[in-house]
Amino acid sequence: MNITFYPYHPFSVQNKKITVCSTSSPEVYTKLIIGMSGAQETVKFSNDQYELMDYSKAVIWGGDVAAINLNHLFQNRLIKKFAADLTDQQRQKLTQLDSEIRSTILDAAFMYELTLDVNQEWDLQRMIKFPDLKLKCNT
């Protein structure tokens, strides 16, 4: 993939690899950040044949390396991948556990003199999010 930061020459970066851009010029750095975040059209992305690519498909903007939150950037993708890779046995176990949780909550709700209901809709991704699955980042 190629990145063009006007008025400079395009430079190439490897797809699906983290690329860190740095400069000692505060002015260039500010313009680069504004362009990379999509706020201005000073940065353009193209494939290897120099065909323009949509910003949202070309880059995952992480921002300042010192303040990057990998969980914020990748948690939804991680959960989708995790859910897709579960075996049938693991899915059955999660379905059973989900049923037990809902049943226990509903049993406990009968203590109140209110009409309470528990949503019975099965959502695997919500079940995976429940224990707060995240990337472990060593800092």
VOKELUM-518733 format. One record per residue (C-alpha): x, y, z; residue in one letter; residue number from 1; chain. Coordinates in Angstrom, 1 decimal, always signed. Example, Ala and Ser with C-alpha at 12.3 -4.5 7.8 and 13.67 -1.06 7.14 Angstrom:
<zapa><xx>+12.3</xx><yy>-4.5</yy><zz>+7.8</zz><code>A</code><pos>1</pos><unit>A</unit></zapa>
<zapa><xx>+13.7</xx><yy>-1.1</yy><zz>+7.1</zz><code>S</code><pos>2</pos><unit>A</unit></zapa>
This chain:
<zapa><xx>+0.0</xx><yy>+0.0</yy><zz>+0.0</zz><code>M</code><pos>1</pos><unit>A</unit></zapa>
<zapa><xx>+1.1</xx><yy>+3.5</yy><zz>-0.7</zz><code>N</code><pos>2</pos><unit>A</unit></zapa>
<zapa><xx>+0.6</xx><yy>+6.6</yy><zz>+1.4</zz><code>I</code><pos>3</pos><unit>A</unit></zapa>
<zapa><xx>+0.8</xx><yy>+10.0</yy><zz>-0.2</zz><code>T</code><pos>4</pos><unit>A</unit></zapa>
<zapa><xx>+1.2</xx><yy>+13.0</yy><zz>+2.2</zz><code>F</code><pos>5</pos><unit>A</unit></zapa>
<zapa><xx>+1.0</xx><yy>+16.2</yy><zz>+0.1</zz><code>Y</code><pos>6</pos><unit>A</unit></zapa>
<zapa><xx>+3.3</xx><yy>+17.8</yy><zz>-1.0</zz><code>P</code><pos>7</pos><unit>A</unit></zapa>
<zapa><xx>+5.8</xx><yy>+14.9</yy><zz>-0.4</zz><code>Y</code><pos>8</pos><unit>A</unit></zapa>
<zapa><xx>+6.5</xx><yy>+11.9</yy><zz>-2.5</zz><code>H</code><pos>9</pos><unit>A</unit></zapa>
<zapa><xx>+4.4</xx><yy>+8.7</yy><zz>-1.8</zz><code>P</code><pos>10</pos><unit>A</unit></zapa>
<zapa><xx>+5.9</xx><yy>+6.0</yy><zz>+0.4</zz><code>F</code><pos>11</pos><unit>A</unit></zapa>
<zapa><xx>+5.1</xx><yy>+2.4</yy><zz>+0.7</zz><code>S</code><pos>12</pos><unit>A</unit></zapa>
<zapa><xx>+4.1</xx><yy>+0.4</yy><zz>+3.7</zz><code>V</code><pos>13</pos><unit>A</unit></zapa>
<zapa><xx>+3.3</xx><yy>-3.3</yy><zz>+4.2</zz><code>Q</code><pos>14</pos><unit>A</unit></zapa>
<zapa><xx>-0.3</xx><yy>-4.3</yy><zz>+4.4</zz><code>N</code><pos>15</pos><unit>A</unit></zapa>
<zapa><xx>-1.6</xx><yy>-5.6</yy><zz>+7.8</zz><code>K</code><pos>16</pos><unit>A</unit></zapa>
<zapa><xx>+1.5</xx><yy>-4.4</yy><zz>+9.6</zz><code>K</code><pos>17</pos><unit>A</unit></zapa>
<zapa><xx>+1.8</xx><yy>-1.7</yy><zz>+12.2</zz><code>I</code><pos>18</pos><unit>A</unit></zapa>
<zapa><xx>+3.4</xx><yy>+1.4</yy><zz>+10.7</zz><code>T</code><pos>19</pos><unit>A</unit></zapa>
<zapa><xx>+4.8</xx><yy>+4.2</yy><zz>+12.9</zz><code>V</code><pos>20</pos><unit>A</unit></zapa>
<zapa><xx>+5.3</xx><yy>+7.6</yy><zz>+11.3</zz><code>C</code><pos>21</pos><unit>A</unit></zapa>
<zapa><xx>+7.5</xx><yy>+10.2</yy><zz>+13.1</zz><code>S</code><pos>22</pos><unit>A</unit></zapa>
<zapa><xx>+8.9</xx><yy>+13.6</yy><zz>+12.3</zz><code>T</code><pos>23</pos><unit>A</unit></zapa>
<zapa><xx>+10.8</xx><yy>+16.2</yy><zz>+14.2</zz><code>S</code><pos>24</pos><unit>A</unit></zapa>
<zapa><xx>+8.7</xx><yy>+19.0</yy><zz>+12.7</zz><code>S</code><pos>25</pos><unit>A</unit></zapa>
<zapa><xx>+5.6</xx><yy>+19.9</yy><zz>+14.8</zz><code>P</code><pos>26</pos><unit>A</unit></zapa>
<zapa><xx>+3.9</xx><yy>+21.5</yy><zz>+11.7</zz><code>E</code><pos>27</pos><unit>A</unit></zapa>
<zapa><xx>+4.4</xx><yy>+18.4</yy><zz>+9.6</zz><code>V</code><pos>28</pos><unit>A</unit></zapa>
<zapa><xx>+3.3</xx><yy>+16.1</yy><zz>+12.5</zz><code>Y</code><pos>29</pos><unit>A</unit></zapa>
<zapa><xx>+0.1</xx><yy>+18.1</yy><zz>+13.0</zz><code>T</code><pos>30</pos><unit>A</unit></zapa>
<zapa><xx>-0.7</xx><yy>+18.0</yy><zz>+9.3</zz><code>K</code><pos>31</pos><unit>A</unit></zapa>
<zapa><xx>+0.0</xx><yy>+14.3</yy><zz>+9.1</zz><code>L</code><pos>32</pos><unit>A</unit></zapa>
<zapa><xx>-2.2</xx><yy>+13.6</yy><zz>+12.1</zz><code>I</code><pos>33</pos><unit>A</unit></zapa>
<zapa><xx>-5.1</xx><yy>+15.6</yy><zz>+10.7</zz><code>I</code><pos>34</pos><unit>A</unit></zapa>
<zapa><xx>-4.7</xx><yy>+13.9</yy><zz>+7.3</zz><code>G</code><pos>35</pos><unit>A</unit></zapa>
<zapa><xx>-4.3</xx><yy>+10.4</yy><zz>+8.7</zz><code>M</code><pos>36</pos><unit>A</unit></zapa>
<zapa><xx>-7.3</xx><yy>+10.8</yy><zz>+10.9</zz><code>S</code><pos>37</pos><unit>A</unit></zapa>
<zapa><xx>-9.4</xx><yy>+11.7</yy><zz>+7.9</zz><code>G</code><pos>38</pos><unit>A</unit></zapa>
<zapa><xx>-10.2</xx><yy>+15.3</yy><zz>+9.0</zz><code>A</code><pos>39</pos><unit>A</unit></zapa>
<zapa><xx>-8.5</xx><yy>+16.8</yy><zz>+5.9</zz><code>Q</code><pos>40</pos><unit>A</unit></zapa>
<zapa><xx>-7.6</xx><yy>+15.4</yy><zz>+2.5</zz><code>E</code><pos>41</pos><unit>A</unit></zapa>
<zapa><xx>-3.8</xx><yy>+15.9</yy><zz>+2.8</zz><code>T</code><pos>42</pos><unit>A</unit></zapa>
<zapa><xx>-3.1</xx><yy>+12.2</yy><zz>+3.0</zz><code>V</code><pos>43</pos><unit>A</unit></zapa>
<zapa><xx>-4.2</xx><yy>+9.7</yy><zz>+0.3</zz><code>K</code><pos>44</pos><unit>A</unit></zapa>
<zapa><xx>-4.0</xx><yy>+5.9</yy><zz>+0.3</zz><code>F</code><pos>45</pos><unit>A</unit></zapa>
<zapa><xx>-3.5</xx><yy>+3.8</yy><zz>-2.8</zz><code>S</code><pos>46</pos><unit>A</unit></zapa>
<zapa><xx>-2.9</xx><yy>+0.1</yy><zz>-3.6</zz><code>N</code><pos>47</pos><unit>A</unit></zapa>
<zapa><xx>+0.3</xx><yy>-1.1</yy><zz>-5.3</zz><code>D</code><pos>48</pos><unit>A</unit></zapa>
<zapa><xx>-1.2</xx><yy>-0.1</yy><zz>-8.7</zz><code>Q</code><pos>49</pos><unit>A</unit></zapa>
<zapa><xx>-1.7</xx><yy>+3.5</yy><zz>-7.3</zz><code>Y</code><pos>50</pos><unit>A</unit></zapa>
<zapa><xx>-5.5</xx><yy>+3.2</yy><zz>-7.4</zz><code>E</code><pos>51</pos><unit>A</unit></zapa>
<zapa><xx>-7.0</xx><yy>+5.3</yy><zz>-4.6</zz><code>L</code><pos>52</pos><unit>A</unit></zapa>
<zapa><xx>-8.4</xx><yy>+3.5</yy><zz>-1.6</zz><code>M</code><pos>53</pos><unit>A</unit></zapa>
<zapa><xx>-11.1</xx><yy>+4.6</yy><zz>+0.7</zz><code>D</code><pos>54</pos><unit>A</unit></zapa>
<zapa><xx>-9.7</xx><yy>+5.9</yy><zz>+4.0</zz><code>Y</code><pos>55</pos><unit>A</unit></zapa>
<zapa><xx>-11.9</xx><yy>+3.6</yy><zz>+6.1</zz><code>S</code><pos>56</pos><unit>A</unit></zapa>
<zapa><xx>-10.7</xx><yy>+0.5</yy><zz>+4.3</zz><code>K</code><pos>57</pos><unit>A</unit></zapa>
<zapa><xx>-7.0</xx><yy>+1.5</yy><zz>+4.0</zz><code>A</code><pos>58</pos><unit>A</unit></zapa>
<zapa><xx>-6.1</xx><yy>+2.3</yy><zz>+7.6</zz><code>V</code><pos>59</pos><unit>A</unit></zapa>
<zapa><xx>-6.9</xx><yy>+1.7</yy><zz>+11.2</zz><code>I</code><pos>60</pos><unit>A</unit></zapa>
<zapa><xx>-6.0</xx><yy>+5.0</yy><zz>+12.8</zz><code>W</code><pos>61</pos><unit>A</unit></zapa>
<zapa><xx>-4.6</xx><yy>+4.3</yy><zz>+16.3</zz><code>G</code><pos>62</pos><unit>A</unit></zapa>
<zapa><xx>-3.4</xx><yy>+7.9</yy><zz>+17.1</zz><code>G</code><pos>63</pos><unit>A</unit></zapa>
<zapa><xx>-0.5</xx><yy>+8.6</yy><zz>+19.3</zz><code>D</code><pos>64</pos><unit>A</unit></zapa>
<zapa><xx>+1.6</xx><yy>+5.5</yy><zz>+20.0</zz><code>V</code><pos>65</pos><unit>A</unit></zapa>
<zapa><xx>+2.0</xx><yy>+6.4</yy><zz>+23.6</zz><code>A</code><pos>66</pos><unit>A</unit></zapa>
<zapa><xx>-1.8</xx><yy>+6.5</yy><zz>+24.2</zz><code>A</code><pos>67</pos><unit>A</unit></zapa>
<zapa><xx>-3.0</xx><yy>+3.8</yy><zz>+21.8</zz><code>I</code><pos>68</pos><unit>A</unit></zapa>
<zapa><xx>-5.7</xx><yy>+1.5</yy><zz>+23.2</zz><code>N</code><pos>69</pos><unit>A</unit></zapa>
<zapa><xx>-5.5</xx><yy>-1.8</yy><zz>+21.3</zz><code>L</code><pos>70</pos><unit>A</unit></zapa>
<zapa><xx>-8.7</xx><yy>-3.1</yy><zz>+23.0</zz><code>N</code><pos>71</pos><unit>A</unit></zapa>
<zapa><xx>-10.7</xx><yy>-0.2</yy><zz>+21.7</zz><code>H</code><pos>72</pos><unit>A</unit></zapa>
<zapa><xx>-9.3</xx><yy>-0.7</yy><zz>+18.2</zz><code>L</code><pos>73</pos><unit>A</unit></zapa>
<zapa><xx>-9.6</xx><yy>-4.5</yy><zz>+18.0</zz><code>F</code><pos>74</pos><unit>A</unit></zapa>
<zapa><xx>-12.0</xx><yy>-5.9</yy><zz>+20.6</zz><code>Q</code><pos>75</pos><unit>A</unit></zapa>
<zapa><xx>-15.0</xx><yy>-6.2</yy><zz>+18.3</zz><code>N</code><pos>76</pos><unit>A</unit></zapa>
<zapa><xx>-12.8</xx><yy>-8.0</yy><zz>+15.7</zz><code>R</code><pos>77</pos><unit>A</unit></zapa>
<zapa><xx>-11.4</xx><yy>-10.3</yy><zz>+18.3</zz><code>L</code><pos>78</pos><unit>A</unit></zapa>
<zapa><xx>-14.8</xx><yy>-11.2</yy><zz>+19.6</zz><code>I</code><pos>79</pos><unit>A</unit></zapa>
<zapa><xx>-16.1</xx><yy>-11.9</yy><zz>+16.1</zz><code>K</code><pos>80</pos><unit>A</unit></zapa>
<zapa><xx>-13.0</xx><yy>-14.1</yy><zz>+15.3</zz><code>K</code><pos>81</pos><unit>A</unit></zapa>
<zapa><xx>-13.3</xx><yy>-15.8</yy><zz>+18.7</zz><code>F</code><pos>82</pos><unit>A</unit></zapa>
<zapa><xx>-17.0</xx><yy>-16.6</yy><zz>+18.1</zz><code>A</code><pos>83</pos><unit>A</unit></zapa>
<zapa><xx>-16.3</xx><yy>-17.9</yy><zz>+14.6</zz><code>A</code><pos>84</pos><unit>A</unit></zapa>
<zapa><xx>-13.6</xx><yy>-20.2</yy><zz>+15.7</zz><code>D</code><pos>85</pos><unit>A</unit></zapa>
<zapa><xx>-15.5</xx><yy>-21.9</yy><zz>+18.6</zz><code>L</code><pos>86</pos><unit>A</unit></zapa>
<zapa><xx>-16.1</xx><yy>-25.7</yy><zz>+18.2</zz><code>T</code><pos>87</pos><unit>A</unit></zapa>
<zapa><xx>-19.6</xx><yy>-27.1</yy><zz>+18.3</zz><code>D</code><pos>88</pos><unit>A</unit></zapa>
<zapa><xx>-18.9</xx><yy>-28.6</yy><zz>+21.7</zz><code>Q</code><pos>89</pos><unit>A</unit></zapa>
<zapa><xx>-17.8</xx><yy>-25.2</yy><zz>+23.0</zz><code>Q</code><pos>90</pos><unit>A</unit></zapa>
<zapa><xx>-20.9</xx><yy>-23.5</yy><zz>+21.5</zz><code>R</code><pos>91</pos><unit>A</unit></zapa>
<zapa><xx>-23.1</xx><yy>-26.1</yy><zz>+23.2</zz><code>Q</code><pos>92</pos><unit>A</unit></zapa>
<zapa><xx>-21.5</xx><yy>-25.6</yy><zz>+26.5</zz><code>K</code><pos>93</pos><unit>A</unit></zapa>
<zapa><xx>-21.9</xx><yy>-21.8</yy><zz>+26.2</zz><code>L</code><pos>94</pos><unit>A</unit></zapa>
<zapa><xx>-25.6</xx><yy>-22.3</yy><zz>+25.3</zz><code>T</code><pos>95</pos><unit>A</unit></zapa>
<zapa><xx>-26.1</xx><yy>-24.5</yy><zz>+28.3</zz><code>Q</code><pos>96</pos><unit>A</unit></zapa>
<zapa><xx>-24.3</xx><yy>-22.0</yy><zz>+30.7</zz><code>L</code><pos>97</pos><unit>A</unit></zapa>
<zapa><xx>-26.4</xx><yy>-19.1</yy><zz>+29.2</zz><code>D</code><pos>98</pos><unit>A</unit></zapa>
<zapa><xx>-29.6</xx><yy>-21.0</yy><zz>+29.9</zz><code>S</code><pos>99</pos><unit>A</unit></zapa>
<zapa><xx>-28.5</xx><yy>-21.8</yy><zz>+33.5</zz><code>E</code><pos>100</pos><unit>A</unit></zapa>
<zapa><xx>-27.6</xx><yy>-18.1</yy><zz>+34.1</zz><code>I</code><pos>101</pos><unit>A</unit></zapa>
<zapa><xx>-31.0</xx><yy>-16.9</yy><zz>+32.8</zz><code>R</code><pos>102</pos><unit>A</unit></zapa>
<zapa><xx>-32.8</xx><yy>-19.5</yy><zz>+34.8</zz><code>S</code><pos>103</pos><unit>A</unit></zapa>
<zapa><xx>-31.0</xx><yy>-18.6</yy><zz>+38.0</zz><code>T</code><pos>104</pos><unit>A</unit></zapa>
<zapa><xx>-31.7</xx><yy>-14.9</yy><zz>+37.5</zz><code>I</code><pos>105</pos><unit>A</unit></zapa>
<zapa><xx>-35.4</xx><yy>-15.6</yy><zz>+36.8</zz><code>L</code><pos>106</pos><unit>A</unit></zapa>
<zapa><xx>-35.6</xx><yy>-17.8</yy><zz>+39.9</zz><code>D</code><pos>107</pos><unit>A</unit></zapa>
<zapa><xx>-34.1</xx><yy>-15.0</yy><zz>+42.0</zz><code>A</code><pos>108</pos><unit>A</unit></zapa>
<zapa><xx>-36.5</xx><yy>-12.5</yy><zz>+40.4</zz><code>A</code><pos>109</pos><unit>A</unit></zapa>
<zapa><xx>-39.5</xx><yy>-14.3</yy><zz>+41.8</zz><code>F</code><pos>110</pos><unit>A</unit></zapa>
<zapa><xx>-38.6</xx><yy>-13.0</yy><zz>+45.2</zz><code>M</code><pos>111</pos><unit>A</unit></zapa>
<zapa><xx>-39.9</xx><yy>-9.6</yy><zz>+44.2</zz><code>Y</code><pos>112</pos><unit>A</unit></zapa>
<zapa><xx>-43.6</xx><yy>-8.6</yy><zz>+43.9</zz><code>E</code><pos>113</pos><unit>A</unit></zapa>
<zapa><xx>-42.9</xx><yy>-7.3</yy><zz>+40.4</zz><code>L</code><pos>114</pos><unit>A</unit></zapa>
<zapa><xx>-43.5</xx><yy>-8.8</yy><zz>+37.0</zz><code>T</code><pos>115</pos><unit>A</unit></zapa>
<zapa><xx>-39.9</xx><yy>-9.3</yy><zz>+35.7</zz><code>L</code><pos>116</pos><unit>A</unit></zapa>
<zapa><xx>-38.8</xx><yy>-10.9</yy><zz>+32.5</zz><code>D</code><pos>117</pos><unit>A</unit></zapa>
<zapa><xx>-35.4</xx><yy>-12.2</yy><zz>+31.4</zz><code>V</code><pos>118</pos><unit>A</unit></zapa>
<zapa><xx>-34.5</xx><yy>-11.8</yy><zz>+27.7</zz><code>N</code><pos>119</pos><unit>A</unit></zapa>
<zapa><xx>-34.2</xx><yy>-15.3</yy><zz>+26.3</zz><code>Q</code><pos>120</pos><unit>A</unit></zapa>
<zapa><xx>-32.5</xx><yy>-14.3</yy><zz>+23.1</zz><code>E</code><pos>121</pos><unit>A</unit></zapa>
<zapa><xx>-29.2</xx><yy>-16.2</yy><zz>+22.6</zz><code>W</code><pos>122</pos><unit>A</unit></zapa>
<zapa><xx>-26.4</xx><yy>-13.9</yy><zz>+21.5</zz><code>D</code><pos>123</pos><unit>A</unit></zapa>
<zapa><xx>-23.0</xx><yy>-15.6</yy><zz>+21.3</zz><code>L</code><pos>124</pos><unit>A</unit></zapa>
<zapa><xx>-21.0</xx><yy>-12.4</yy><zz>+20.9</zz><code>Q</code><pos>125</pos><unit>A</unit></zapa>
<zapa><xx>-22.7</xx><yy>-10.9</yy><zz>+24.0</zz><code>R</code><pos>126</pos><unit>A</unit></zapa>
<zapa><xx>-21.9</xx><yy>-14.1</yy><zz>+25.9</zz><code>M</code><pos>127</pos><unit>A</unit></zapa>
<zapa><xx>-18.3</xx><yy>-13.7</yy><zz>+24.9</zz><code>I</code><pos>128</pos><unit>A</unit></zapa>
<zapa><xx>-18.2</xx><yy>-10.0</yy><zz>+25.9</zz><code>K</code><pos>129</pos><unit>A</unit></zapa>
<zapa><xx>-19.7</xx><yy>-10.9</yy><zz>+29.3</zz><code>F</code><pos>130</pos><unit>A</unit></zapa>
<zapa><xx>-16.4</xx><yy>-11.9</yy><zz>+31.0</zz><code>P</code><pos>131</pos><unit>A</unit></zapa>
<zapa><xx>-14.8</xx><yy>-8.7</yy><zz>+29.5</zz><code>D</code><pos>132</pos><unit>A</unit></zapa>
<zapa><xx>-12.5</xx><yy>-10.5</yy><zz>+27.0</zz><code>L</code><pos>133</pos><unit>A</unit></zapa>
<zapa><xx>-9.6</xx><yy>-8.2</yy><zz>+26.1</zz><code>K</code><pos>134</pos><unit>A</unit></zapa>
<zapa><xx>-6.1</xx><yy>-8.2</yy><zz>+24.8</zz><code>L</code><pos>135</pos><unit>A</unit></zapa>
<zapa><xx>-3.5</xx><yy>-8.3</yy><zz>+27.5</zz><code>K</code><pos>136</pos><unit>A</unit></zapa>
<zapa><xx>-1.1</xx><yy>-5.4</yy><zz>+27.0</zz><code>C</code><pos>137</pos><unit>A</unit></zapa>
<zapa><xx>+2.2</xx><yy>-5.4</yy><zz>+28.8</zz><code>N</code><pos>138</pos><unit>A</unit></zapa>
<zapa><xx>+3.3</xx><yy>-1.8</yy><zz>+29.5</zz><code>T</code><pos>139</pos><unit>A</unit></zapa>
